[in-house]
Amino acid sequence: MLEEVRGFMDRCMLMMMSKAHQAAEEFKEEKGASDIVAIIVIIAIILVIAVIFRDSLKKVVEAVFTNLSDFVDNNKG
């Protein structure tokens, strides 16, 4: 009786370990592919926003660098 219970538990443990391994492998494969797609989508969105707001972004960057240059020039000490 005890051996039957041990055998049953061993089979259950092996089955659970096998299922866990299969699930982990599937998750790794899908996660890698979805990460690449997500990165490509984010880059595409950033590029579209940059093209749409190109003139505004250019003015903002020029203003920031102008203010930064003035700040450095005034505080050379």
Backbone as XML, in Angstrom:
<?xml version="1.0"?>
<chain id="A" units="angstrom">
  <residue number="1" name="MET">
    <atom name="N" x="0.817" y="-1.196" z="0.000"/>
    <atom name="CA" x="0.000" y="0.000" z="0.000"/>
    <atom name="C" x="0.865" y="1.265" z="0.000"/>
  </residue>
  <residue number="2" name="LEU">
    <atom name="N" x="1.860" y="1.284" z="0.865"/>
    <atom name="CA" x="2.755" y="2.425" z="0.960"/>
    <atom name="C" x="3.528" y="2.623" z="-0.335"/>
  </residue>
  <residue number="3" name="GLU">
    <atom name="N" x="3.938" y="1.519" z="-0.947"/>
    <atom name="CA" x="4.667" y="1.614" z="-2.211"/>
    <atom name="C" x="3.771" y="2.155" z="-3.319"/>
  </residue>
  <residue number="4" name="GLU">
    <atom name="N" x="2.494" y="1.790" z="-3.290"/>
    <atom name="CA" x="1.557" y="2.307" z="-4.289"/>
    <atom name="C" x="1.381" y="3.811" z="-4.147"/>
  </residue>
  <residue number="5" name="VAL">
    <atom name="N" x="1.303" y="4.274" z="-2.921"/>
    <atom name="CA" x="1.168" y="5.709" z="-2.666"/>
    <atom name="C" x="2.423" y="6.443" z="-3.121"/>
  </residue>
  <residue number="6" name="ARG">
    <atom name="N" x="3.591" y="5.874" z="-2.812"/>
    <atom name="CA" x="4.850" y="6.483" z="-3.251"/>
    <atom name="C" x="4.934" y="6.525" z="-4.774"/>
  </residue>
  <residue number="7" name="GLY">
    <atom name="N" x="4.562" y="5.436" z="-5.416"/>
    <atom name="CA" x="4.577" y="5.400" z="-6.876"/>
    <atom name="C" x="3.644" y="6.444" z="-7.464"/>
  </residue>
  <residue number="8" name="PHE">
    <atom name="N" x="2.457" y="6.553" z="-6.881"/>
    <atom name="CA" x="1.497" y="7.560" z="-7.347"/>
    <atom name="C" x="2.051" y="8.974" z="-7.168"/>
  </residue>
  <residue number="9" name="MET">
    <atom name="N" x="2.649" y="9.236" z="-6.012"/>
    <atom name="CA" x="3.211" y="10.561" z="-5.742"/>
    <atom name="C" x="4.385" y="10.856" z="-6.675"/>
  </residue>
  <residue number="10" name="ASP">
    <atom name="N" x="5.208" y="9.845" z="-6.939"/>
    <atom name="CA" x="6.326" y="10.036" z="-7.862"/>
    <atom name="C" x="5.828" y="10.388" z="-9.259"/>
  </residue>
  <residue number="11" name="ARG">
    <atom name="N" x="4.790" y="9.654" z="-9.727"/>
    <atom name="CA" x="4.230" y="9.948" z="-11.047"/>
    <atom name="C" x="3.633" y="11.355" z="-11.088"/>
  </residue>
  <residue number="12" name="CYS">
    <atom name="N" x="2.951" y="11.723" z="-10.029"/>
    <atom name="CA" x="2.372" y="13.084" z="-9.965"/>
    <atom name="C" x="3.468" y="14.141" z="-9.988"/>
  </residue>
  <residue number="13" name="MET">
    <atom name="N" x="4.532" y="13.914" z="-9.233"/>
    <atom name="CA" x="5.635" y="14.871" z="-9.174"/>
    <atom name="C" x="6.305" y="14.999" z="-10.535"/>
  </residue>
  <residue number="14" name="LEU">
    <atom name="N" x="6.548" y="13.878" z="-11.201"/>
    <atom name="CA" x="7.154" y="13.921" z="-12.522"/>
    <atom name="C" x="6.254" y="14.645" z="-13.522"/>
  </residue>
  <residue number="15" name="MET">
    <atom name="N" x="4.958" y="14.393" z="-13.449"/>
    <atom name="CA" x="4.024" y="15.042" z="-14.352"/>
    <atom name="C" x="4.004" y="16.557" z="-14.102"/>
  </residue>
  <residue number="16" name="MET">
    <atom name="N" x="4.001" y="16.952" z="-12.839"/>
    <atom name="CA" x="3.991" y="18.381" z="-12.508"/>
    <atom name="C" x="5.281" y="19.047" z="-12.958"/>
  </residue>
  <residue number="17" name="MET">
    <atom name="N" x="6.407" y="18.383" z="-12.774"/>
    <atom name="CA" x="7.679" y="18.958" z="-13.196"/>
    <atom name="C" x="7.738" y="19.084" z="-14.711"/>
  </residue>
  <residue number="18" name="SER">
    <atom name="N" x="7.208" y="18.089" z="-15.408"/>
    <atom name="CA" x="7.188" y="18.135" z="-16.863"/>
    <atom name="C" x="6.315" y="19.280" z="-17.363"/>
  </residue>
  <residue number="19" name="LYS">
    <atom name="N" x="5.143" y="19.437" z="-16.777"/>
    <atom name="CA" x="4.233" y="20.527" z="-17.170"/>
    <atom name="C" x="4.851" y="21.888" z="-16.855"/>
  </residue>
  <residue number="20" name="ALA">
    <atom name="N" x="5.506" y="22.007" z="-15.712"/>
    <atom name="CA" x="6.141" y="23.271" z="-15.347"/>
    <atom name="C" x="7.260" y="23.608" z="-16.319"/>
  </residue>
  <residue number="21" name="HIS">
    <atom name="N" x="8.025" y="22.609" z="-16.717"/>
    <atom name="CA" x="9.107" y="22.836" z="-17.676"/>
    <atom name="C" x="8.546" y="23.263" z="-19.031"/>
  </residue>
  <residue number="22" name="GLN">
    <atom name="N" x="7.486" y="22.591" z="-19.484"/>
    <atom name="CA" x="6.856" y="22.962" z="-20.755"/>
    <atom name="C" x="6.322" y="24.388" z="-20.714"/>
  </residue>
  <residue number="23" name="ALA">
    <atom name="N" x="5.676" y="24.748" z="-19.629"/>
    <atom name="CA" x="5.125" y="26.105" z="-19.496"/>
    <atom name="C" x="6.245" y="27.144" z="-19.496"/>
  </residue>
  <residue number="24" name="ALA">
    <atom name="N" x="7.334" y="26.842" z="-18.813"/>
    <atom name="CA" x="8.462" y="27.776" z="-18.771"/>
    <atom name="C" x="9.071" y="27.960" z="-20.152"/>
  </residue>
  <residue number="25" name="GLU">
    <atom name="N" x="9.209" y="26.888" z="-20.907"/>
    <atom name="CA" x="9.766" y="26.987" z="-22.259"/>
    <atom name="C" x="8.859" y="27.795" z="-23.175"/>
  </residue>
  <residue number="26" name="GLU">
    <atom name="N" x="7.556" y="27.579" z="-23.098"/>
    <atom name="CA" x="6.623" y="28.348" z="-23.923"/>
    <atom name="C" x="6.664" y="29.820" z="-23.552"/>
  </residue>
  <residue number="27" name="PHE">
    <atom name="N" x="6.742" y="30.115" z="-22.265"/>
    <atom name="CA" x="6.780" y="31.499" z="-21.815"/>
    <atom name="C" x="8.032" y="32.198" z="-22.305"/>
  </residue>
  <residue number="28" name="LYS">
    <atom name="N" x="9.174" y="31.515" z="-22.286"/>
    <atom name="CA" x="10.423" y="32.111" z="-22.749"/>
    <atom name="C" x="10.339" y="32.453" z="-24.231"/>
  </residue>
  <residue number="29" name="GLU">
    <atom name="N" x="9.829" y="31.529" z="-25.027"/>
    <atom name="CA" x="9.745" y="31.749" z="-26.466"/>
    <atom name="C" x="8.808" y="32.897" z="-26.791"/>
  </residue>
  <residue number="30" name="GLU">
    <atom name="N" x="7.637" y="32.947" z="-26.175"/>
    <atom name="CA" x="6.666" y="33.995" z="-26.462"/>
    <atom name="C" x="7.128" y="35.337" z="-25.914"/>
  </residue>
  <residue number="31" name="LYS">
    <atom name="N" x="7.747" y="35.337" z="-24.766"/>
    <atom name="CA" x="8.186" y="36.594" z="-24.163"/>
    <atom name="C" x="9.251" y="37.249" z="-25.028"/>
  </residue>
  <residue number="32" name="GLY">
    <atom name="N" x="10.180" y="36.495" z="-25.547"/>
    <atom name="CA" x="11.226" y="37.055" z="-26.390"/>
    <atom name="C" x="10.659" y="37.695" z="-27.640"/>
  </residue>
  <residue number="33" name="ALA">
    <atom name="N" x="9.718" y="37.026" z="-28.280"/>
    <atom name="CA" x="9.115" y="37.560" z="-29.500"/>
    <atom name="C" x="8.284" y="38.790" z="-29.209"/>
  </residue>
  <residue number="34" name="SER">
    <atom name="N" x="7.532" y="38.773" z="-28.118"/>
    <atom name="CA" x="6.685" y="39.928" z="-27.803"/>
    <atom name="C" x="7.528" y="41.128" z="-27.374"/>
  </residue>
  <residue number="35" name="ASP">
    <atom name="N" x="8.670" y="40.890" z="-26.741"/>
    <atom name="CA" x="9.557" y="41.990" z="-26.365"/>
    <atom name="C" x="10.102" y="42.695" z="-27.605"/>
  </residue>
  <residue number="36" name="ILE">
    <atom name="N" x="10.484" y="41.926" z="-28.601"/>
    <atom name="CA" x="11.018" y="42.515" z="-29.826"/>
    <atom name="C" x="9.941" y="43.349" z="-30.522"/>
  </residue>
  <residue number="37" name="VAL">
    <atom name="N" x="8.740" y="42.812" z="-30.610"/>
    <atom name="CA" x="7.636" y="43.546" z="-31.240"/>
    <atom name="C" x="7.340" y="44.825" z="-30.466"/>
  </residue>
  <residue number="38" name="ALA">
    <atom name="N" x="7.333" y="44.749" z="-29.152"/>
    <atom name="CA" x="7.058" y="45.928" z="-28.334"/>
    <atom name="C" x="8.119" y="47.007" z="-28.545"/>
  </residue>
  <residue number="39" name="ILE">
    <atom name="N" x="9.367" y="46.619" z="-28.625"/>
    <atom name="CA" x="10.453" y="47.584" z="-28.842"/>
    <atom name="C" x="10.314" y="48.244" z="-30.205"/>
  </residue>
  <residue number="40" name="ILE">
    <atom name="N" x="9.997" y="47.455" z="-31.219"/>
    <atom name="CA" x="9.825" y="48.019" z="-32.564"/>
    <atom name="C" x="8.661" y="48.999" z="-32.595"/>
  </residue>
  <residue number="41" name="VAL">
    <atom name="N" x="7.564" y="48.664" z="-31.941"/>
    <atom name="CA" x="6.401" y="49.564" z="-31.902"/>
    <atom name="C" x="6.751" y="50.858" z="-31.183"/>
  </residue>
  <residue number="42" name="ILE">
    <atom name="N" x="7.458" y="50.778" z="-30.080"/>
    <atom name="CA" x="7.840" y="51.986" z="-29.329"/>
    <atom name="C" x="8.750" y="52.869" z="-30.178"/>
  </residue>
  <residue number="43" name="ILE">
    <atom name="N" x="9.717" y="52.287" z="-30.855"/>
    <atom name="CA" x="10.612" y="53.067" z="-31.716"/>
    <atom name="C" x="9.823" y="53.737" z="-32.828"/>
  </residue>
  <residue number="44" name="ALA">
    <atom name="N" x="8.887" y="53.016" z="-33.425"/>
    <atom name="CA" x="8.067" y="53.593" z="-34.499"/>
    <atom name="C" x="7.241" y="54.768" z="-33.983"/>
  </residue>
  <residue number="45" name="ILE">
    <atom name="N" x="6.663" y="54.634" z="-32.803"/>
    <atom name="CA" x="5.865" y="55.726" z="-32.221"/>
    <atom name="C" x="6.744" y="56.939" z="-31.962"/>
  </residue>
  <residue number="46" name="ILE">
    <atom name="N" x="7.928" y="56.730" z="-31.420"/>
    <atom name="CA" x="8.841" y="57.855" z="-31.152"/>
    <atom name="C" x="9.228" y="58.555" z="-32.451"/>
  </residue>
  <residue number="47" name="LEU">
    <atom name="N" x="9.507" y="57.783" z="-33.487"/>
    <atom name="CA" x="9.871" y="58.393" z="-34.771"/>
    <atom name="C" x="8.713" y="59.192" z="-35.359"/>
  </residue>
  <residue number="48" name="VAL">
    <atom name="N" x="7.503" y="58.669" z="-35.276"/>
    <atom name="CA" x="6.335" y="59.389" z="-35.800"/>
    <atom name="C" x="6.130" y="60.689" z="-35.030"/>
  </residue>
  <residue number="49" name="ILE">
    <atom name="N" x="6.232" y="60.646" z="-33.721"/>
    <atom name="CA" x="6.079" y="61.856" z="-32.904"/>
    <atom name="C" x="7.170" y="62.858" z="-33.241"/>
  </residue>
  <residue number="50" name="ALA">
    <atom name="N" x="8.394" y="62.383" z="-33.417"/>
    <atom name="CA" x="9.496" y="63.283" z="-33.750"/>
    <atom name="C" x="9.265" y="63.958" z="-35.094"/>
  </residue>
  <residue number="51" name="VAL">
    <atom name="N" x="8.739" y="63.225" z="-36.075"/>
    <atom name="CA" x="8.479" y="63.814" z="-37.385"/>
    <atom name="C" x="7.337" y="64.825" z="-37.302"/>
  </residue>
  <residue number="52" name="ILE">
    <atom name="N" x="6.284" y="64.482" z="-36.585"/>
    <atom name="CA" x="5.129" y="65.379" z="-36.477"/>
    <atom name="C" x="5.516" y="66.685" z="-35.785"/>
  </residue>
  <residue number="53" name="PHE">
    <atom name="N" x="6.257" y="66.584" z="-34.698"/>
    <atom name="CA" x="6.595" y="67.760" z="-33.904"/>
    <atom name="C" x="8.029" y="68.219" z="-34.130"/>
  </residue>
  <residue number="54" name="ARG">
    <atom name="N" x="8.587" y="67.959" z="-35.297"/>
    <atom name="CA" x="9.982" y="68.264" z="-35.593"/>
    <atom name="C" x="10.316" y="69.734" z="-35.344"/>
  </residue>
  <residue number="55" name="ASP">
    <atom name="N" x="9.504" y="70.649" z="-35.862"/>
    <atom name="CA" x="9.790" y="72.079" z="-35.701"/>
    <atom name="C" x="9.709" y="72.500" z="-34.235"/>
  </residue>
  <residue number="56" name="SER">
    <atom name="N" x="8.686" y="72.026" z="-33.537"/>
    <atom name="CA" x="8.535" y="72.377" z="-32.120"/>
    <atom name="C" x="9.690" y="71.821" z="-31.299"/>
  </residue>
  <residue number="57" name="LEU">
    <atom name="N" x="10.063" y="70.572" z="-31.565"/>
    <atom name="CA" x="11.168" y="69.962" z="-30.828"/>
    <atom name="C" x="12.477" y="70.691" z="-31.092"/>
  </residue>
  <residue number="58" name="LYS">
    <atom name="N" x="12.671" y="71.128" z="-32.337"/>
    <atom name="CA" x="13.888" y="71.851" z="-32.686"/>
    <atom name="C" x="13.974" y="73.157" z="-31.898"/>
  </residue>
  <residue number="59" name="LYS">
    <atom name="N" x="12.856" y="73.880" z="-31.803"/>
    <atom name="CA" x="12.835" y="75.134" z="-31.043"/>
    <atom name="C" x="13.096" y="74.901" z="-29.556"/>
  </residue>
  <residue number="60" name="VAL">
    <atom name="N" x="12.507" y="73.860" z="-29.020"/>
    <atom name="CA" x="12.697" y="73.558" z="-27.598"/>
    <atom name="C" x="14.152" y="73.203" z="-27.315"/>
  </residue>
  <residue number="61" name="VAL">
    <atom name="N" x="14.747" y="72.380" z="-28.146"/>
    <atom name="CA" x="16.144" y="71.970" z="-27.941"/>
    <atom name="C" x="17.072" y="73.169" z="-28.078"/>
  </residue>
  <residue number="62" name="GLU">
    <atom name="N" x="16.810" y="74.028" z="-29.062"/>
    <atom name="CA" x="17.634" y="75.234" z="-29.216"/>
    <atom name="C" x="17.502" y="76.147" z="-28.003"/>
  </residue>
  <residue number="63" name="ALA">
    <atom name="N" x="16.297" y="76.306" z="-27.473"/>
    <atom name="CA" x="16.088" y="77.140" z="-26.288"/>
    <atom name="C" x="16.807" y="76.567" z="-25.075"/>
  </residue>
  <residue number="64" name="VAL">
    <atom name="N" x="16.757" y="75.254" z="-24.915"/>
    <atom name="CA" x="17.430" y="74.624" z="-23.776"/>
    <atom name="C" x="18.937" y="74.839" z="-23.865"/>
  </residue>
  <residue number="65" name="PHE">
    <atom name="N" x="19.507" y="74.623" z="-25.052"/>
    <atom name="CA" x="20.953" y="74.801" z="-25.193"/>
    <atom name="C" x="21.357" y="76.272" z="-25.074"/>
  </residue>
  <residue number="66" name="THR">
    <atom name="N" x="20.510" y="77.170" z="-25.529"/>
    <atom name="CA" x="20.804" y="78.599" z="-25.360"/>
    <atom name="C" x="20.829" y="78.955" z="-23.884"/>
  </residue>
  <residue number="67" name="ASN">
    <atom name="N" x="19.814" y="78.524" z="-23.145"/>
    <atom name="CA" x="19.775" y="78.789" z="-21.701"/>
    <atom name="C" x="20.942" y="78.135" z="-20.979"/>
  </residue>
  <residue number="68" name="LEU">
    <atom name="N" x="21.299" y="76.939" z="-21.387"/>
    <atom name="CA" x="22.419" y="76.251" z="-20.764"/>
    <atom name="C" x="23.731" y="76.985" z="-21.035"/>
  </residue>
  <residue number="69" name="SER">
    <atom name="N" x="23.920" y="77.456" z="-22.260"/>
    <atom name="CA" x="25.135" y="78.208" z="-22.597"/>
    <atom name="C" x="25.206" y="79.509" z="-21.809"/>
  </residue>
  <residue number="70" name="ASP">
    <atom name="N" x="24.078" y="80.211" z="-21.714"/>
    <atom name="CA" x="24.042" y="81.446" z="-20.927"/>
    <atom name="C" x="24.358" y="81.177" z="-19.464"/>
  </residue>
  <residue number="71" name="PHE">
    <atom name="N" x="23.806" y="80.127" z="-18.919"/>
    <atom name="CA" x="24.044" y="79.773" z="-17.513"/>
    <atom name="C" x="25.520" y="79.482" z="-17.277"/>
  </residue>
  <residue number="72" name="VAL">
    <atom name="N" x="26.134" y="78.720" z="-18.174"/>
    <atom name="CA" x="27.552" y="78.365" z="-18.016"/>
    <atom name="C" x="28.412" y="79.615" z="-18.160"/>
  </residue>
  <residue number="73" name="ASP">
    <atom name="N" x="28.091" y="80.475" z="-19.140"/>
    <atom name="CA" x="28.866" y="81.712" z="-19.344"/>
    <atom name="C" x="28.766" y="82.627" z="-18.125"/>
  </residue>
  <residue number="74" name="ASN">
    <atom name="N" x="27.602" y="82.735" z="-17.520"/>
    <atom name="CA" x="27.392" y="83.635" z="-16.368"/>
    <atom name="C" x="28.028" y="83.092" z="-15.096"/>
  </residue>
  <residue number="75" name="ASN">
    <atom name="N" x="28.227" y="81.794" z="-15.023"/>
    <atom name="CA" x="28.756" y="81.203" z="-13.787"/>
    <atom name="C" x="30.169" y="80.656" z="-13.917"/>
  </residue>
  <residue number="76" name="LYS">
    <atom name="N" x="30.932" y="81.188" z="-14.861"/>
    <atom name="CA" x="32.311" y="80.685" z="-15.025"/>
    <atom name="C" x="33.170" y="81.059" z="-13.825"/>
  </residue>
  <residue number="77" name="GLY">
    <atom name="N" x="32.882" y="82.174" z="-13.223"/>
    <atom name="CA" x="33.519" y="82.574" z="-12.001"/>
    <atom name="C" x="34.910" y="82.875" z="-12.078"/>
  </residue>
</chain>
